[in-house]
Amino acid sequence: MNIPRLVIAGTHSGVGKTTITSGLMQTLANKGLKVQGLKVGPDYIDPTYHTLATNRYSRNVDTWLLGENAILELMSRNCWDANITIIEGVMGFYDGFGGNSELGSTAHIAKITKSPVVLVIDARSMGRSVAALVYGYKNIDPDVNIAGIILNKVASPRHLEILSEALEPLKIPIVGYLFRDTNLGMPERHLGLIPAEEMEGLKEHLKRIAEELENKISLTEILKIAQTTEEFPKVSPQVFIPEEKGKYNGIKIGYAWDKAFSFYYRDSLDFLEYLGVELIPISPLKDSFLPRPLSGLLIGGGFPELFLEELSANKSFMYSIQEAYALGLPIYAECGGFMYLTNEIFDFSNNKFSMTGLIPGRCFMTSKLAGMGYREGMTMENSILGPKGTYIKGHEFHYSSFEPLAIEENFPRAFSFNNGKYDGYVKENLLASYLHMHFISNPELVKNFLNRCWLYDRGEKCKV
């Protein structure tokens, strides 16, 4: 299979990867090309920029979360009809799970997908030293193909000339540059960039970036790099298995989808639909009640802390969740969804807002990260995700802490992690935690949940 592709990587975080990647996608889409975006790592927000620019759902690729085979399978499914696939890196090019492992890194993705790399460099206050930097990135791993360079935050035409002279002996083409006085950066807040769904005028901003890049980046060179790739590695399906397509036809899953809750991996939703699930978007901000009938409910992560007044005021919707829970509806919630199901949330100014009340505890917004990183472990009780001791893996990233309104020893925690910590809440037909799971890396848990939904449709209350 021929999949024209390249990786946009950075020497470190903050070099402008997302701005350049999204703008480049918009530029190519403006030319009428079908552009498929991918994001390395567990990030939910950057893919929303790709999706807006390309009008195609962007996907996450993460070797720690998914494994090599699943990544190749997902790329084969999603990229086959694109004119070019652009993979945005995470952090620095070689940064991943640890200091001596390539797992989870952009470099690892580039190697297993056999993709050439365009390296973005923050050139502020650099001259000939830029050559030493690029030489190191090129030679630390001989299996990596750094095929082009984009110089960002260049001071002047003379500075660009100095950088070009320094890099010339390395024989890696400079495919583009941006001057430092351009006002093209994306706005940020406590969890990083703001999701595309929340930003008014973002499409116009992407168009401005595209106009700037069209004059500063050689699209001819970019397309040449993407098209001179090896044949994409073949892989047999191990997730989207033909024999399981439509296995759960008739199941209707509601999922929270609005400005407060939007953190879902697109391939996770595709997997549910492949299995036959009908996905029904619902809004805890605007809907008055849950639709009927439902077989199950998903409440993903997002930014409930920014909409606490509206969420707290929508009593009828929270009451409908309470009622559905009492009737045995299987409910799975992650991070922001977990917070929403607690008794109350205290905002950054310590103002209190009442929430749904299914989880006996409260959440406090914090000024510093309260949880970040990959997690793996097991379920602590029989639950809607499977029997006690079921293996789980995922990712945490949150600026809030949870306080149970019960004696800690008696609080029914959902997960025990390998780092010795515990997380979440489990009871009967409810499981909620701070953990974000990619369904492709936990397919058996997904099927266990759908089995519970199937039983609920047939009148059986959750007995775990």
Residue pairs with C-beta under 8 A, 6 or more apart in sequence:
1 76
1 80
1 231
1 232
1 234
2 229
2 231
2 232
3 75
3 76
3 79
3 80
3 82
3 85
3 229
3 232
4 82
4 83
4 84
4 85
4 223
4 226
4 227
4 229
5 79
5 84
5 85
5 86
5 87
5 113
5 115
5 116
5 226
5 229
5 232
6 84
6 85
6 86
6 87
6 115
6 116
6 117
6 118
6 147
6 222
6 225
6 226
6 229
7 40
7 86
7 87
7 88
7 89
7 106
7 109
7 110
7 115
7 116
7 117
7 118
8 17
8 20
8 21
8 24
8 86
8 87
8 88
8 89
8 118
8 120
8 150
9 17
9 89
9 93
9 106
9 107
9 110
9 117
9 118
9 119
9 120
10 16
10 17
10 89
10 91
10 92
10 93
10 119
10 120
10 121
10 122
11 92
11 93
11 119
11 120
11 121
11 122
11 133
11 137
12 91
12 92
12 95
12 122
13 91
13 92
14 122
15 120
15 121
15 122
15 152
16 120
16 122
16 152
16 153
16 178
16 185
17 88
17 89
17 120
18 46
18 49
18 88
18 186
18 193
19 184
19 185
19 186
19 209
20 120
20 150
20 152
20 176
20 178
20 213
20 217
21 37
21 46
21 49
21 50
21 86
21 88
22 46
22 49
22 50
22 52
22 53
22 186
22 206
22 209
23 53
23 184
23 206
23 209
23 210
23 212
23 213
24 86
24 210
24 213
24 217
24 222
25 35
25 37
25 50
25 53
25 54
25 86
26 53
26 54
26 206
26 207
26 209
26 210
27 210
27 213
27 214
27 217
27 219
28 35
28 83
28 84
28 86
28 219
28 222
29 35
29 53
29 54
29 55
30 207
30 210
31 219
33 83
33 84
34 54
34 56
34 81
34 82
34 83
34 84
35 53
35 54
35 56
35 82
35 83
35 84
35 85
35 86
36 54
36 56
36 58
36 59
36 78
36 79
36 82
36 84
36 85
36 86
37 47
37 50
37 51
37 53
37 54
37 56
37 58
37 59
37 85
37 86
37 87
37 88
38 50
38 58
38 59
38 60
38 61
38 75
38 79
38 85
38 86
38 87
38 88
39 46
39 47
39 50
39 58
39 59
39 60
39 61
39 87
39 88
39 90
40 60
40 61
40 62
40 87
40 88
40 89
40 90
40 105
40 106
40 109
41 60
41 62
41 90
41 91
41 104
42 60
42 62
42 65
42 374
42 395
42 397
42 436
42 438
43 60
43 90
43 192
44 195
44 262
44 263
44 264
44 265
44 301
44 436
45 191
45 192
45 193
45 194
45 195
45 196
46 58
46 88
46 193
47 57
47 58
47 59
47 60
47 266
48 58
48 195
48 196
48 197
48 262
49 58
49 186
49 193
49 196
49 202
49 206
50 58
50 86
50 88
51 57
51 58
51 196
52 196
52 202
52 203
52 206
53 206
56 82
57 78
57 266
58 266
59 74
59 75
59 78
59 265
59 266
59 267
60 265
60 266
60 267
60 438
61 71
61 74
61 75
61 87
61 109
61 113
62 71
62 104
62 438
63 71
63 96
63 103
63 104
63 105
63 108
63 109
63 112
64 96
64 97
64 103
64 104
64 374
65 104
65 374
65 393
65 394
65 395
65 438
65 441
66 74
66 438
66 440
66 441
67 441
68 112
69 235
69 238
70 238
70 239
70 440
70 441
71 109
71 112
71 113
72 112
72 113
72 232
72 233
72 235
73 235
73 237
73 238
73 239
73 240
74 239
74 267
74 440
75 85
75 113
75 232
76 232
76 235
77 240
78 267
79 85
84 222
84 223
84 226
85 226
86 226
87 106
87 109
87 110
87 113
87 115
89 106
89 109
90 104
90 105
90 106
91 105
91 106
92 106
93 105
93 106
93 107
93 117
93 119
93 137
94 102
94 105
94 106
94 107
94 137
94 140
94 141
95 105
95 106
96 102
96 103
96 104
96 105
96 107
96 108
97 103
97 104
97 105
97 374
102 108
102 111
102 141
104 374
106 117
107 141
107 144
109 115
110 116
110 117
110 144
110 145
111 141
111 143
111 144
112 233
113 232
113 233
114 229
114 230
114 232
114 233
115 145
115 229
116 145
116 146
116 147
116 148
116 225
116 226
116 228
116 229
117 144
117 145
117 146
117 147
117 148
118 146
118 147
118 148
118 149
118 150
118 175
118 222
118 225
119 134
119 137
119 146
119 148
119 149
119 150
120 150
120 152
121 130
121 133
121 134
121 149
121 150
121 151
121 152
122 152
122 153
123 130
123 151
123 152
123 153
123 154
123 155
123 159
123 163
123 177
124 153
124 155
124 180
126 133
126 163
127 162
127 163
127 166
128 162
128 166
129 166
130 151
130 163
130 166
130 167
131 166
131 167
131 169
131 170
134 146
134 149
134 167
134 170
134 172
135 170
137 146
138 144
138 146
138 170
138 172
146 172
147 172
147 173
147 225
148 172
148 173
148 174
148 175
148 221
148 222
148 225
149 167
149 172
149 173
149 174
149 175
150 174
150 175
150 176
150 177
150 178
150 217
151 160
151 163
151 174
151 176
151 177
151 178
152 177
152 178
152 180
153 178
153 179
153 180
154 160
154 163
154 177
154 178
154 179
154 180
155 179
155 180
156 179
160 177
163 174
164 174
167 174
173 221
175 217
175 218
175 221
175 222
175 225
176 213
176 216
176 217
176 218
176 221
176 222
177 216
177 217
178 184
178 212
178 213
178 216
182 212
184 208
184 209
184 212
186 193
186 194
186 205
187 193
187 194
187 199
188 194
190 399
191 303
191 397
191 399
195 259
195 262
195 302
195 303
196 202
197 259
197 262
198 259
198 303
199 205
239 271
239 440
239 443
240 271
240 274
244 274
244 275
245 274
245 275
245 276
246 275
246 276
247 275
247 276
248 275
248 276
248 277
248 450
248 453
248 454
249 276
250 276
250 278
250 295
250 457
251 276
251 277
251 278
251 295
251 296
251 450
251 453
251 454
251 457
252 277
252 278
252 280
252 293
252 294
252 295
252 296
253 272
253 277
253 278
253 279
253 280
253 294
253 295
253 296
253 297
253 298
253 453
254 280
254 281
254 282
254 290
254 291
254 294
254 296
254 297
254 298
255 264
255 269
255 279
255 280
255 281
255 282
255 297
255 298
255 299
255 300
256 282
256 283
256 284
256 298
256 299
256 300
256 302
256 337
257 264
257 281
257 282
257 283
258 283
258 284
258 285
258 286
259 285
259 302
259 303
259 306
259 307
260 284
260 285
260 302
260 303
260 304
260 306
260 307
260 310
260 311
260 336
260 340
261 284
261 299
261 300
261 301
261 302
261 304
261 336
261 337
261 340
262 300
262 302
263 300
263 301
263 302
263 334
263 335
263 336
263 436
264 298
264 300
265 438
265 439
265 440
267 438
267 439
267 440
268 437
268 438
268 439
268 440
269 279
271 439
271 440
271 443
271 446
272 279
272 439
272 446
272 450
273 279
275 446
275 447
275 450
277 450
280 291
280 294
282 290
282 291
284 299
284 311
284 314
284 317
284 318
284 340
285 307
285 310
285 311
285 314
286 314
287 314
287 317
288 314
288 316
288 317
288 320
289 316
289 317
289 319
289 320
290 297
290 317
290 320
290 321
290 324
293 457
294 324
294 329
295 329
295 330
295 453
295 454
295 456
295 457
296 329
296 330
296 331
296 332
296 449
296 450
296 452
296 453
296 456
297 321
297 324
297 329
297 330
297 331
297 332
298 332
298 333
298 337
299 331
299 332
299 333
299 334
299 336
299 337
299 338
299 340
299 341
299 432
300 333
300 334
300 335
300 336
300 337
301 334
301 335
301 336
301 337
301 436
302 335
302 336
302 337
303 336
304 311
304 336
304 339
304 340
304 345
305 336
305 339
305 345
305 347
305 348
305 365
305 399
305 400
308 345
308 347
308 351
308 353
309 353
311 340
311 353
311 355
312 353
312 354
312 355
318 355
318 356
318 357
321 331
321 341
321 356
321 358
322 356
322 357
322 358
324 331
325 331
325 358
325 429
325 430
327 461
328 428
328 429
328 456
328 460
328 461
328 462
329 429
329 456
330 384
330 429
330 430
330 449
330 452
330 453
330 456
330 462
331 341
331 358
331 384
331 429
331 430
331 431
331 432
332 384
332 385
332 430
332 431
332 432
332 449
333 340
333 341
333 430
333 431
333 432
333 433
334 432
334 433
334 434
334 435
334 436
334 437
335 396
335 397
335 398
335 433
335 434
335 435
335 436
337 432
338 359
338 402
338 424
338 425
338 432
338 433
338 434
339 345
339 355
339 363
339 400
339 402
340 355
340 356
341 355
341 356
341 357
341 358
341 359
341 430
341 432
342 355
342 356
342 357
342 358
342 359
342 360
342 361
342 362
342 363
342 402
343 354
343 355
343 357
343 359
343 360
343 361
343 362
343 405
344 352
344 353
344 354
344 355
344 362
344 363
345 352
345 353
345 355
345 362
345 363
345 364
345 365
345 400
346 352
346 353
346 362
346 363
346 364
346 365
347 353
347 365
348 365
348 367
350 364
358 430
358 432
359 425
359 430
359 432
360 404
360 405
360 406
360 411
361 402
361 403
361 404
361 405
361 406
361 411
361 425
362 402
362 403
362 405
363 400
363 401
363 402
363 403
364 400
364 401
364 403
365 399
365 400
366 399
366 400
366 401
367 399
368 399
369 397
369 398
369 399
370 398
370 399
370 400
370 401
371 396
371 397
371 398
371 434
372 396
372 397
372 398
373 395
373 396
374 393
374 394
374 395
375 393
375 394
375 395
375 396
375 415
375 417
375 418
375 419
375 423
375 435
376 391
376 392
376 393
376 394
376 417
376 418
377 391
377 392
377 393
377 415
377 416
377 417
377 418
378 388
378 389
378 390
378 391
378 392
378 415
378 416
379 385
379 386
379 387
379 388
379 389
379 390
379 392
379 414
379 415
379 426
380 388
380 412
380 413
380 414
380 415
380 416
380 422
380 426
381 388
381 412
381 414
381 426
381 464
382 388
382 464
383 414
383 426
383 431
383 464
384 429
384 430
384 431
384 448
384 449
384 452
384 462
384 464
385 392
385 431
385 445
385 448
385 449
386 444
386 445
386 448
390 444
390 445
390 448
392 415
392 435
392 437
392 442
392 445
393 437
393 441
393 442
394 435
394 436
394 437
394 438
394 441
394 442
395 435
395 436
396 423
396 434
396 435
396 436
397 436
398 434
402 434
404 411
404 425
411 425
412 425
412 426
412 427
413 422
413 423
413 424
413 425
413 426
414 423
414 424
414 425
414 426
414 431
414 432
414 433
414 435
415 422
415 423
415 424
415 433
415 435
416 422
417 423
423 433
423 434
423 435
424 431
424 432
424 433
424 434
424 435
425 431
425 432
425 433
426 432
428 461
428 462
428 464
429 452
429 456
429 461
429 462
429 464
437 445
439 445
439 446
452 462
455 462
456 462
